[in-house]
Amino acid sequence: MSAPGIEGPVVLSPDNIQPNLQNSIHTTHLPPNDLPSHQPQDGPSNEPPAEPPRVGMAYESMAAAKKHITDWCARERIPYSVWKADRRCWVLTCKDKNNCLFRLRVKNTERPVISILEAHTCSSLSFRRTAQTGGPIKATPYNWPHDASLAQSTTALVLVDMQRDFCSPGGFLEHQGEDISPITKIIPSLQRLLQAFRGAGFPVYHTREGHRHDLTTLSSREAFRSQNNTSGLGIGYPGPLGRFMVRGEEGHDTIPELYPVPGEPVIDKPGRGAFSHTDFELLLRNKGIQNLVIAGIATDASISSTIREATDRGFDCLLVEDGCAAKDPRLQKGACESIALGGGTFGATGKLHHIAGQLEFLAHERRNGLGSGGLVLLAWRLVELQQQKTSSNIRAMSTEKVFRNDVQEDVMLENLGYEPELRRTFGLLGMVGFSFSIVSSWNALGGVLIIGVESGGPPVMIYSWIGICICSLAVAYSMAEICSAYPVAGGQYSWVALLAPPRVARGLSYVTGWFMNTGANFILGQASLSFPGYTIERWHTVLVTYLIAWICAGINIYGPHLLDRISKAAITWNITAFVAVVVTILACNDHKQPASFVFKDFENLSGFGSAYCAILGLLQSCFGMNCYESPAHMTEEMKNASREAPKAIVISVYIGAITGFIFLVSVCFCIGDIASTAESPTGVPLIEIFYNSTQSVVGTCFLTSAMFVVGLNASISLTATGSRSLFAFARDRGLPFSSTIAKVEPTRQVPVYAILLTCVVQMALVSIYFGTLTGFNTVISIATEGFYLSYAMALLVRVIAYFTGYVKVIPGPYTLGKWSVWLNLIGLLFLVFTSITFNFPTLSPVDENNMNYTSAAIGVIGLISIVTWITTGRKQFTGPQILAVDVAESVHNETSSGASKDELEASEKS
């Protein structure tokens, strides 16, 4: 502790309180300005506009909007050009640099909304001054501050009671028998919040609850209350950190993680409220502070008391919901809800990433000498920039260097109408490993190898694999481009909602979601090979699959923070296992098939004609190249998802294509007798090929175990991506019990109920194998075709949007340029062809045992989705919503500058 004027934190306590405290200071309360209404005025006005134009302002007419903006520009001496029509928008540019200053468009055909673009690029100091208050922070029940006065001179952070007696083991709270784990969990979040405020140059205040050494500030009631616990220890009693709650003791000091830096005042208070018996208010008034961001502990005690005292004194308070803690979750929830009651009786509540993100924007400006606020406006318009800029323009802005990528992605997600709830842990390498674990083409091809052997043989398998991979790349590139613009966990169905014509967007999105949401044999195969007397039963396979499903669910629920590391390890294991398998079978097999068998000889054991048989051979390749869109469903857990997720999609297809081709050629050279391989007692033809090559049970089990680990990694990743798909669909109210399924566990930040539902559905579908192999094979075909149909619907609406002019250019940073529409068309045709082929029977003559029931099952799913849409979906299903986003192709579209009067009127009416 330091006295005033001495280096170190400034400590304010009741000992030096000033008696003449100013308790009554007039404060003007303005209505929230997130959507203020302006009426056009007759004649010129000598008074400046009540407030500068901001993002989100609404006007009764286009004339009122233009007049307000141009009047303000004139008074602020900003050189502006004339209004120009740009597709569905009106644009006002800066005369000096031709930069866009304002963009107006009609939203929902009712009221135009102002959007501010590139305000930070304007050279006018007066223009920058309008941004000094930044923009309001998203909060409940109103955007905070109520008057948008977020600035260094008006706003401060208050960290309440983050002292060792409350936060550290051996402290006062722990000796009272309380659990301090909820408190310790918020410390990392508070570190980020504190760093954001310090970086932006905003004042920070710390409070500590404690009493004088002689306890003369301790009332008899409080002394009795503090001893009313199982230990009988109260305030002033000795403990591991010194006397409990006594100033100057080790336990009374602030924890090291949040320790005050020189110049940050520390308010020592004898009670819960920070204003009672302290000069905290006087300190705030002298600095002109009127807005308080409050975090710390305990939400139901010191924080609630402090907020109530502050609001009674006219301060606008914002409680950081996930930056505070209470002893009981129910008390935490109730205390947070009580703040926002009555329209904000005691202030507002907000999320830490909104608050810290806003301050991080301002911190960047402060470091680069841009004032305070310009980049806040940029953040408010980030998604609009991405809608209107080509990727080269976005790269030129280097937004990823402007502020934290996870904040940028959260802003994009919010612009689609969603609250960021999942923790961003995945990087590019981890997501490539995650995606390739699922694709894992060489492993998947081994599981369906016999289909290709019987339907055309090795030549059809190899050549069809090349063709399938080329077409799959067209699909992957197309989906990567869309994913870059709309990085949301819903994936395909969300893209359909965003790209389809508005009249049918929700319906098509709903049907797509139903289609989209629709390794044990390796273990049992090794047992059969090692113990020839052991007979594999179907129920054995089902039970092992149950075990794998629960293991994967457990890892996803209790170890979500480990998924990125697991995925990085998985890709290393995957490639290592691939090399080991290929090298071993090629080196050990001394009776390889001739090249003509691999590349030339056509095998037809299906009973159909050669052409039909060759088409069936494509199915194996389709099974081996699937689910490569999985990074799209994990974008809400990726850092810099709009750039990295598209790369992960494409890279996983390339790796899968190369490894799959090498594996197929190697296996075809090493395969033995086709009939004996197909009828292997292990139940897995690939195990028979391993044994035929190595002639060793141990060697075969070693290679099979390596592949099983690959399959287990795939199961973990599939559970993750499947649960995120269900979570997203439930979040948009597309499933029964959506409110429950969409819940996110706040501590681990994972959708627990969606993960459990994914596990239960997997077990239910596998249970079909108890009764019928045909039904189980049909389920597998349905799953594959469901993915392909969801891919096809996304590409179909993309093509329609392009040719109708609804969306010509996908606005993300990962763009295909002029090749976009061609790759979309190639991918769409491929998906339509394969989706039809999946319904063909594979053996002749066709009977009830080998009939392909996929078409009937797909029809049932389609019918269910349509019926549920008509009955409940059209009323409840929401889908993503682009909030105040312009769909113009370019910010600087000069082609419309010479538009006729009729065209301008049509643009205004649109």
Helices and strands as residue ranges (DSSP letters): E 11-12, G 14-16, E 37-38, E 58-59, H 62-75, E 80-86, E 89-94, E 100-107, E 111-116, G 119-121, H 125-129, E 155-160, H 164-167, H 172-175, H 181-185, H 187-199, E 204-209, H 220-227, E 238-239, E 242-243, G 250-252, G 256-258, E 266-269, H 280-287, E 291-297, I 299-303, H 304-312, E 316-325, H 329-344, E 348-350, H 352-367, H 374-380, H 382-388, H 391-397, H 399-402, H 405-415, H 428-439, H 441-447, H 449-454, E 455-456, H 457-485, H 492-499, H 502-516, H 520-530, H 538-558, G 560-562, H 563-588, H 595-599, E 603-604, H 610-624, H 630-633, G 635-637, H 641-670, H 674-678, H 685-694, H 697-731, H 738-741, H 752-771, H 773-804, G 817-819, H 820-837, H 854-868, I 869-873, H 874-876, G 894-896, H 901-909
